[in-house]
């Protein structure tokens, strides 16, 4: 039987647990703990990100909430009718997702936003359990290479099974489709590696494959 899809007190990664303890001391008003998935409990579309951001999800306790990366994501979800609001500010702002759920490959804030390979592997069983629980999911949108690889691993596939490329589509077990996108980070949007139009196109495609 698979394990739980989230543990709010997980300390399996010593480096991450130590870093979060330091962040809690420096920012006592921050969430500074593992950040769980957010959204519809029976979603058709699952969005997988990298990890909580220091002053976003790590601060607020909700994925892509309160930071730059969440701006384009939630605006785009709202435009497709998948979010009840276009901005995500805090856990208690009343925002709700429709047919959509957001998770991360790594549930804890990593130093410099760079989880180590061992930490990605250690956290992967949570994502695998989430896929096992969410029978309703028909399409997955992976934001970046780490999310792409983590999704493959969580579905029992080797990383060599499918190569990441923006807009690429890959078949997963149980008939699900994995769609790739560059991460909607400040770096990618500021350098125009990812434009709002590019992101909205790939998100709409993933939603369509999910039957939305």
Backbone as CSV, one residue per row, in Angstrom:
resi,resn,N_x,N_y,N_z,CA_x,CA_y,CA_z,C_x,C_y,C_z
1,UNK,0.844,-1.197,0.000,0.000,0.000,0.000,0.880,1.248,0.000
2,UNK,0.515,2.258,-0.805,1.294,3.494,-0.822,1.151,4.250,0.482
3,UNK,2.136,5.077,0.787,2.094,5.875,2.005,1.222,7.107,1.827
4,UNK,1.288,8.027,2.782,0.493,9.255,2.692,0.997,10.163,1.586
5,UNK,0.106,10.996,1.050,0.492,11.912,-0.016,1.081,13.210,0.517
6,UNK,1.033,13.392,1.856,1.634,14.591,2.449,1.810,14.389,3.944
7,UNK,2.929,14.870,4.470,3.184,14.845,5.906,3.580,16.256,6.339
8,UNK,2.734,16.951,7.086,3.010,18.346,7.449,4.202,18.529,8.373
9,UNK,4.668,17.442,8.972,5.804,17.536,9.891,7.008,16.735,9.413
10,UNK,7.083,16.474,8.126,8.165,15.655,7.583,9.528,16.309,7.814
11,UNK,10.494,15.492,8.268,11.872,15.948,8.452,12.852,14.918,7.872
12,UNK,12.427,14.226,6.810,13.247,13.155,6.236,14.531,13.656,5.578
13,UNK,14.553,14.908,5.169,15.739,15.470,4.520,16.454,16.385,5.511
14,UNK,17.578,15.944,6.093,18.246,16.725,7.142,18.589,18.160,6.724
15,UNK,19.096,18.340,5.508,19.482,19.684,5.064,18.267,20.598,5.001
16,UNK,17.165,20.097,4.458,15.954,20.908,4.336,15.332,21.177,5.696
17,UNK,15.316,20.168,6.572,14.755,20.359,7.905,15.555,21.403,8.685
18,UNK,16.873,21.353,8.558,17.735,22.316,9.240,17.527,23.724,8.684
19,UNK,17.388,23.809,7.368,17.179,25.118,6.740,15.846,25.717,7.164
20,UNK,14.794,24.898,7.204,13.490,25.395,7.624,13.511,25.858,9.083
21,UNK,14.240,25.161,9.922,14.363,25.572,11.326,15.020,26.945,11.419
22,UNK,16.027,27.167,10.587,16.707,28.467,10.541,15.754,29.550,10.052
23,UNK,14.971,29.230,9.018,14.018,30.205,8.483,12.952,30.557,9.521
24,UNK,12.512,29.566,10.292,11.507,29.828,11.327,12.045,30.783,12.394
25,UNK,13.322,30.637,12.712,13.926,31.538,13.696,14.021,32.960,13.156
26,UNK,14.355,33.072,11.874,14.525,34.394,11.270,13.208,35.033,10.886
27,UNK,12.202,34.197,10.568,10.892,34.690,10.155,9.804,33.947,10.946
28,UNK,9.613,34.299,12.204,8.654,33.560,13.038,7.213,33.636,12.557
29,UNK,6.910,34.575,11.669,5.549,34.695,11.141,5.355,33.898,9.857
30,UNK,6.399,33.230,9.370,6.303,32.438,8.147,5.777,31.035,8.465
31,UNK,5.183,30.397,7.453,4.749,29.004,7.577,5.964,28.114,7.856
32,UNK,6.978,28.207,7.007,8.283,27.556,7.206,8.179,26.095,7.619
33,UNK,7.321,25.358,6.954,7.152,23.917,7.151,6.868,23.310,5.776
34,UNK,6.768,21.994,5.672,6.361,21.414,4.388,5.033,22.025,3.927
35,UNK,4.937,22.252,2.625,3.730,22.860,2.041,2.957,21.796,1.277
36,UNK,1.725,21.593,1.662,0.916,20.556,1.043,0.274,20.984,-0.254
37,UNK,-0.289,20.043,-0.990,-1.010,20.351,-2.230,-2.224,21.225,-1.935
38,UNK,-2.706,21.895,-2.971,-3.858,22.783,-2.836,-4.766,22.654,-4.049
39,UNK,-6.074,22.604,-3.801,-7.020,22.625,-4.904,-8.148,21.642,-4.745
40,UNK,-8.761,21.307,-5.865,-9.900,20.410,-5.909,-9.501,19.032,-5.394
41,UNK,-10.282,18.440,-4.496,-9.937,17.119,-3.978,-10.103,15.999,-4.998
42,UNK,-10.836,16.277,-6.080,-10.994,15.286,-7.155,-10.715,15.967,-8.489
43,UNK,-9.475,16.370,-8.716,-9.143,17.166,-9.901,-9.021,16.338,-11.173
44,UNK,-9.226,17.010,-12.283,-8.940,16.409,-13.581,-7.550,16.821,-14.065
45,UNK,-7.098,17.996,-13.598,-5.786,18.521,-13.975,-4.934,18.675,-12.723
46,UNK,-3.734,18.089,-12.761,-2.772,18.241,-11.668,-1.579,19.032,-12.190
47,UNK,-1.255,20.125,-11.519,-0.097,20.942,-11.867,1.000,20.657,-10.857
48,UNK,2.181,20.306,-11.356,3.306,19.969,-10.482,4.403,21.015,-10.651
49,UNK,4.730,21.697,-9.558,5.797,22.683,-9.572,7.082,22.110,-9.012
50,UNK,8.024,22.984,-8.706,9.328,22.560,-8.203,9.315,22.404,-6.683
51,UNK,9.217,23.526,-5.978,9.272,23.529,-4.516,8.747,24.872,-4.023
52,UNK,8.412,24.988,-2.743,7.959,26.279,-2.214,9.035,27.352,-2.365
53,UNK,8.605,28.580,-2.656,9.517,29.709,-2.717,9.650,30.353,-1.339
54,UNK,10.792,30.951,-1.070,11.079,31.520,0.249,9.976,32.461,0.743
55,UNK,9.624,33.444,-0.076,8.663,34.446,0.376,7.279,34.245,-0.236
56,UNK,7.078,33.083,-0.860,5.775,32.737,-1.411,5.141,31.635,-0.590
57,UNK,5.150,30.411,-1.136,4.515,29.286,-0.451,5.140,29.013,0.911
58,UNK,6.445,29.200,1.060,7.081,28.983,2.351,6.575,29.984,3.392
59,UNK,6.180,31.159,2.930,5.653,32.179,3.845,4.178,31.957,4.134
60,UNK,3.415,31.659,3.081,1.958,31.593,3.218,1.422,30.202,3.517
61,UNK,2.182,29.170,3.138,1.716,27.809,3.363,0.828,27.269,2.265
62,UNK,0.776,27.942,1.112,-0.026,27.457,-0.018,0.788,27.584,-1.306
63,UNK,0.785,26.570,-2.175,1.607,26.597,-3.380,1.389,27.843,-4.243
64,UNK,2.491,28.434,-4.676,2.482,29.566,-5.602,1.647,30.735,-5.083
65,UNK,1.587,30.907,-3.782,0.769,31.969,-3.195,1.644,33.031,-2.546
66,UNK,1.467,34.260,-2.989,2.186,35.374,-2.403,3.547,35.642,-2.993
67,UNK,3.847,35.069,-4.171,5.136,35.343,-4.802,4.958,35.596,-6.301
68,UNK,6.048,35.985,-6.941,5.987,36.369,-8.351,5.554,35.215,-9.245
69,UNK,6.062,34.014,-8.978,5.758,32.869,-9.844,4.268,32.568,-9.893
70,UNK,3.561,32.909,-8.822,2.139,32.623,-8.784,1.282,33.595,-9.569
71,UNK,1.832,34.755,-9.912,1.036,35.771,-10.600,0.509,35.249,-11.931
72,UNK,1.413,34.810,-12.796,1.014,34.318,-14.110,0.182,33.049,-13.989
73,UNK,0.537,32.170,-13.054,-0.185,30.905,-12.903,-1.650,31.145,-12.544
74,UNK,-1.901,31.924,-11.508,-3.282,32.113,-11.072,-4.079,32.998,-12.028
75,UNK,-3.431,33.978,-12.649,-4.127,34.776,-13.665,-4.596,33.885,-14.809
76,UNK,-3.716,32.976,-15.226,-4.036,32.084,-16.346,-5.127,31.081,-15.962
77,UNK,-5.061,30.564,-14.751,-6.107,29.652,-14.283,-7.456,30.365,-14.223
78,UNK,-7.446,31.601,-13.770,-8.679,32.383,-13.683,-9.282,32.615,-15.071
79,UNK,-8.435,32.924,-16.039,-8.909,33.165,-17.402,-9.573,31.932,-17.996
80,UNK,-9.130,30.747,-17.577,-9.718,29.506,-18.078,-10.896,29.036,-17.226
81,UNK,-11.243,29.800,-16.210,-12.347,29.423,-15.341,-11.985,28.345,-14.338
82,UNK,-10.687,28.144,-14.106,-10.232,27.093,-13.193,-9.901,27.619,-11.803
83,UNK,-9.956,28.940,-11.619,-9.717,29.565,-10.329,-10.804,30.600,-10.078
84,UNK,-11.192,30.750,-8.819,-12.250,31.694,-8.480,-11.757,33.134,-8.404
85,UNK,-10.438,33.321,-8.419,-9.861,34.669,-8.374,-8.573,34.685,-9.175
86,UNK,-8.164,35.855,-9.630,-6.972,35.957,-10.480,-5.692,36.187,-9.691
87,UNK,-5.820,36.482,-8.387,-4.634,36.671,-7.565,-4.718,35.765,-6.334
88,UNK,-3.574,35.215,-5.953,-3.472,34.328,-4.802,-2.559,34.981,-3.773
89,UNK,-3.145,35.445,-2.685,-2.417,36.270,-1.723,-2.082,35.527,-0.437
90,UNK,-3.050,34.793,0.106,-2.836,34.092,1.366,-3.753,32.879,1.441
91,UNK,-3.506,32.011,2.413,-4.315,30.800,2.552,-5.772,31.103,2.891
92,UNK,-6.022,32.258,3.493,-7.384,32.585,3.901,-8.037,33.652,3.017
93,UNK,-7.588,33.742,1.756,-8.161,34.755,0.859,-9.421,34.277,0.152
94,UNK,-9.832,33.042,0.398,-11.072,32.524,-0.183,-10.941,31.959,-1.578
95,UNK,-9.757,32.014,-2.169,-9.572,31.492,-3.523,-9.800,29.983,-3.539
96,UNK,-10.476,29.517,-4.585,-10.717,28.086,-4.763,-10.394,27.691,-6.193
97,UNK,-9.866,26.492,-6.372,-9.584,25.981,-7.709,-10.680,25.021,-8.134
98,UNK,-10.991,25.022,-9.426,-12.027,24.164,-9.977,-11.396,23.095,-10.862
99,UNK,-11.629,21.822,-10.516,-11.138,20.680,-11.299,-9.618,20.651,-11.400
100,UNK,-8.943,21.428,-10.561,-7.489,21.599,-10.670,-6.845,21.512,-9.289
101,UNK,-5.643,20.973,-9.259,-4.900,20.845,-8.005,-3.446,21.186,-8.293
102,UNK,-2.795,21.835,-7.341,-1.389,22.214,-7.484,-0.569,21.508,-6.411
103,UNK,0.519,20.882,-6.838,1.422,20.206,-5.914,2.856,20.580,-6.290
104,UNK,3.819,20.032,-5.563,5.220,20.293,-5.860,6.033,19.009,-5.812
105,UNK,7.108,18.984,-6.593,8.005,17.825,-6.583,8.680,17.682,-5.228
106,UNK,9.000,18.810,-4.617,9.617,18.857,-3.286,8.741,19.742,-2.414
107,UNK,8.363,19.246,-1.253,7.391,19.944,-0.416,8.003,20.974,0.522
108,UNK,9.322,20.969,0.679,9.999,21.903,1.585,10.862,22.897,0.819
109,UNK,10.987,24.079,1.371,11.845,25.113,0.798,13.297,24.664,0.763
110,UNK,13.927,24.629,-0.417,15.354,24.291,-0.491,16.203,25.568,-0.547
111,UNK,17.400,25.546,0.023,18.286,26.708,-0.103,18.502,27.074,-1.569
112,UNK,18.399,28.363,-1.862,18.620,28.875,-3.224,17.667,28.250,-4.253
113,UNK,16.537,27.722,-3.782,15.551,27.088,-4.674,16.124,25.904,-5.442
114,UNK,17.131,25.248,-4.868,17.789,24.145,-5.566,17.817,22.895,-4.682
115,UNK,16.808,22.034,-4.806,16.856,20.777,-4.043,17.921,19.859,-4.602
116,UNK,18.525,19.073,-3.738,19.518,18.104,-4.178,18.826,16.847,-4.699
117,UNK,19.486,16.099,-5.592,18.863,14.891,-6.152,18.325,13.939,-5.092
118,UNK,19.071,13.753,-4.002,18.625,12.840,-2.946,17.340,13.344,-2.297
119,UNK,17.195,14.663,-2.189,15.993,15.250,-1.583,14.786,15.079,-2.501
120,UNK,15.014,15.194,-3.786,13.928,14.981,-4.756,13.461,13.530,-4.684
121,UNK,14.408,12.610,-4.578,14.055,11.188,-4.478,13.313,10.893,-3.173
122,UNK,13.776,11.472,-2.082,13.159,11.222,-0.781,11.722,11.720,-0.740
123,UNK,11.463,12.824,-1.402,10.120,13.416,-1.390,9.191,12.768,-2.407
124,UNK,9.730,12.051,-3.361,8.913,11.534,-4.454,7.795,10.595,-4.031
125,UNK,7.969,9.772,-2.981,6.852,8.908,-2.580,5.575,9.664,-2.229
126,UNK,5.707,10.904,-1.755,4.505,11.698,-1.480,3.763,12.011,-2.780
127,UNK,4.517,12.373,-3.814,3.897,12.667,-5.101,3.318,11.391,-5.704
128,UNK,4.031,10.280,-5.551,3.537,9.001,-6.063,2.222,8.622,-5.385
129,UNK,2.136,8.829,-4.079,0.905,8.525,-3.351,-0.226,9.427,-3.806
130,UNK,0.109,10.666,-4.134,-0.908,11.596,-4.620,-1.475,11.123,-5.960
131,UNK,-0.608,10.687,-6.843,-1.083,10.158,-8.122,-1.960,8.928,-7.904
132,UNK,-1.581,8.098,-6.953,-2.359,6.897,-6.675,-3.736,7.241,-6.120
133,UNK,-3.807,8.273,-5.289,-5.075,8.682,-4.672,-6.004,9.370,-5.667
134,UNK,-5.428,10.182,-6.547,-6.232,11.036,-7.424,-6.608,10.302,-8.710
135,UNK,-7.536,9.401,-8.606,-7.965,8.617,-9.765,-8.594,9.490,-10.841
136,UNK,-9.067,10.671,-10.455,-9.765,11.557,-11.392,-8.832,12.294,-12.348
137,UNK,-7.540,12.350,-12.038,-6.598,13.124,-12.855,-6.465,12.529,-14.249
138,UNK,-6.616,13.385,-15.252,-6.491,12.948,-16.643,-5.289,13.570,-17.349
139,UNK,-4.828,14.702,-16.834,-3.663,15.366,-17.428,-2.832,16.007,-16.333
140,UNK,-1.521,16.081,-16.586,-0.571,16.658,-15.638,0.229,17.733,-16.361
141,UNK,0.356,18.894,-15.738,1.203,19.955,-16.279,2.421,20.081,-15.386
142,UNK,3.599,19.759,-15.923,4.846,19.838,-15.165,5.533,21.165,-15.463
143,UNK,5.832,21.908,-14.405,6.477,23.212,-14.555,7.985,23.050,-14.354
144,UNK,8.685,22.805,-15.424,10.127,22.665,-15.370,10.601,21.221,-15.386
145,UNK,11.900,21.062,-15.585,12.493,19.732,-15.743,12.387,18.883,-14.475
146,UNK,12.614,19.489,-13.319,12.550,18.715,-12.079,11.141,18.179,-11.857
147,UNK,10.136,18.996,-12.101,8.749,18.541,-11.959,8.436,17.447,-12.974
148,UNK,8.948,17.614,-14.181,8.772,16.601,-15.239,9.368,15.261,-14.804
149,UNK,10.628,15.285,-14.364,11.294,14.052,-13.949,10.616,13.434,-12.730
150,UNK,10.198,14.276,-11.786,9.533,13.775,-10.584,8.211,13.103,-10.928
151,UNK,7.511,13.642,-11.907,6.243,13.051,-12.341,6.479,11.677,-12.959
152,UNK,7.513,11.564,-13.782,7.840,10.265,-14.369,8.150,9.244,-13.273
153,UNK,9.003,9.638,-12.342,9.379,8.726,-11.257,8.172,8.316,-10.433
154,UNK,7.311,9.274,-10.133,6.126,9.002,-9.325,5.159,8.057,-10.027
155,UNK,5.266,7.986,-11.337,4.414,7.088,-12.110,5.131,5.800,-12.496
156,UNK,6.273,5.534,-11.850,6.989,4.287,-12.074,7.770,4.231,-13.367
157,UNK,8.079,5.383,-13.945,8.798,5.442,-15.211,10.223,5.941,-15.011
158,UNK,11.128,5.531,-15.882,12.491,6.035,-15.856,12.531,7.429,-16.467
159,UNK,13.491,8.240,-16.026,13.619,9.590,-16.569,13.884,9.567,-18.069
160,UNK,14.514,8.506,-18.540,14.825,8.393,-19.966,13.590,8.094,-20.810
161,UNK,12.484,7.812,-20.171,11.257,7.489,-20.905,10.784,8.657,-21.765
162,UNK,10.924,9.871,-21.236,10.428,11.049,-21.952,11.302,12.246,-21.619
163,UNK,11.692,12.978,-22.633,12.569,14.134,-22.444,11.745,15.409,-22.310
164,UNK,12.141,16.267,-21.362,11.430,17.528,-21.160,11.626,18.473,-22.329
165,UNK,10.533,19.114,-22.750,10.580,20.186,-23.750,9.295,20.977,-23.619
166,UNK,9.407,22.278,-23.647,8.213,23.099,-23.490,7.165,22.748,-24.547
167,UNK,5.966,22.446,-24.084,4.869,22.096,-24.978,4.814,20.632,-25.361
168,UNK,5.806,19.841,-24.928,5.815,18.418,-25.273,4.727,17.677,-24.500
169,UNK,4.237,16.597,-25.090,3.209,15.765,-24.464,3.698,14.321,-24.399
170,UNK,3.445,13.682,-23.263,3.920,12.318,-23.048,2.815,11.492,-22.405
171,UNK,2.716,10.250,-22.821,1.707,9.363,-22.248,2.204,8.771,-20.932
172,UNK,1.359,8.810,-19.922,1.648,8.210,-18.630,0.780,6.967,-18.453
173,UNK,1.113,6.128,-17.486,0.254,4.972,-17.223,-1.176,5.408,-16.900
174,UNK,-2.097,4.516,-17.093,-3.526,4.769,-16.817,-4.134,5.785,-17.770
175,UNK,-3.464,6.035,-18.892,-4.049,6.901,-19.904,-3.898,8.383,-19.664
176,UNK,-3.178,8.762,-18.640,-2.959,10.181,-18.370,-1.928,10.766,-19.344
177,UNK,-2.000,12.075,-19.541,-1.048,12.755,-20.411,-0.258,13.771,-19.613
178,UNK,1.055,13.739,-19.754,1.945,14.716,-19.137,2.269,15.788,-20.167
179,UNK,2.059,17.036,-19.794,2.372,18.179,-20.648,3.464,18.993,-19.956
180,UNK,4.485,19.393,-20.707,5.603,20.150,-20.147,5.470,21.638,-20.391
181,UNK,5.921,22.414,-19.410,6.019,23.861,-19.573,7.249,24.361,-18.843
182,UNK,7.863,25.402,-19.386,8.878,26.095,-18.600,8.218,26.608,-17.332
183,UNK,8.983,26.653,-16.264,8.458,27.143,-14.988,8.141,28.637,-15.097
184,UNK,7.044,29.042,-14.472,6.624,30.452,-14.556,7.350,31.295,-13.510
185,UNK,8.660,31.156,-13.446,9.490,31.898,-12.501,9.779,33.297,-13.037
186,UNK,10.216,34.157,-12.148,10.568,35.518,-12.557,11.667,35.497,-13.613
187,UNK,12.668,34.621,-13.424,13.769,34.560,-14.389,13.255,34.211,-15.779
188,UNK,12.425,33.191,-15.878,11.945,32.746,-17.194,11.044,33.774,-17.861
189,UNK,10.216,34.452,-17.085,9.317,35.440,-17.691,10.056,36.738,-18.012
190,UNK,11.001,37.139,-17.153,11.743,38.377,-17.420,12.649,38.244,-18.630
191,UNK,13.203,37.059,-18.851,14.084,36.839,-19.999,13.287,36.481,-21.261
192,UNK,11.973,36.375,-21.104,11.066,36.028,-22.216,11.288,34.610,-22.721
193,UNK,11.979,33.814,-21.928,12.040,32.386,-22.259,10.624,31.817,-22.226
194,UNK,9.849,32.350,-21.294,8.436,31.983,-21.202,7.612,33.256,-21.212
195,UNK,6.812,33.433,-22.256,5.920,34.586,-22.330,4.550,34.197,-21.782
196,UNK,3.743,35.197,-21.376,2.394,34.877,-20.921,1.602,34.093,-21.959
197,UNK,1.781,34.435,-23.225,1.063,33.742,-24.287,1.487,32.278,-24.379
198,UNK,2.795,32.033,-24.271,3.300,30.650,-24.296,2.710,29.840,-23.155
199,UNK,2.690,30.455,-21.971,2.203,29.710,-20.812,0.707,29.439,-20.914
200,UNK,-0.047,30.434,-21.318,-1.490,30.246,-21.417,-1.852,29.210,-22.473
201,UNK,-1.060,29.156,-23.540,-1.301,28.163,-24.583,-1.098,26.745,-24.057
202,UNK,-0.008,26.527,-23.328,0.287,25.187,-22.833,-0.666,24.801,-21.700
203,UNK,-1.051,25.777,-20.870,-2.021,25.484,-19.805,-3.378,25.132,-20.394
204,UNK,-3.782,25.865,-21.425,-5.060,25.567,-22.076,-5.039,24.192,-22.712
205,UNK,-3.913,23.810,-23.296,-3.786,22.489,-23.896,-3.909,21.406,-22.827
206,UNK,-3.240,21.598,-21.688,-3.323,20.624,-20.610,-4.756,20.514,-20.092
207,UNK,-5.427,21.657,-19.978,-6.815,21.647,-19.510,-7.720,20.919,-20.500
208,UNK,-7.465,21.120,-21.778,-8.243,20.438,-22.804,-8.044,18.933,-22.722
209,UNK,-6.806,18.507,-22.552,-6.523,17.073,-22.425,-7.153,16.486,-21.161
210,UNK,-7.342,17.343,-20.165,-7.982,16.902,-18.923,-9.497,16.852,-19.050
211,UNK,-10.013,17.315,-20.185,-11.451,17.312,-20.391,-12.143,18.546,-19.848
212,UNK,-11.376,19.634,-19.678,-11.950,20.857,-19.133,-12.223,21.894,-20.213
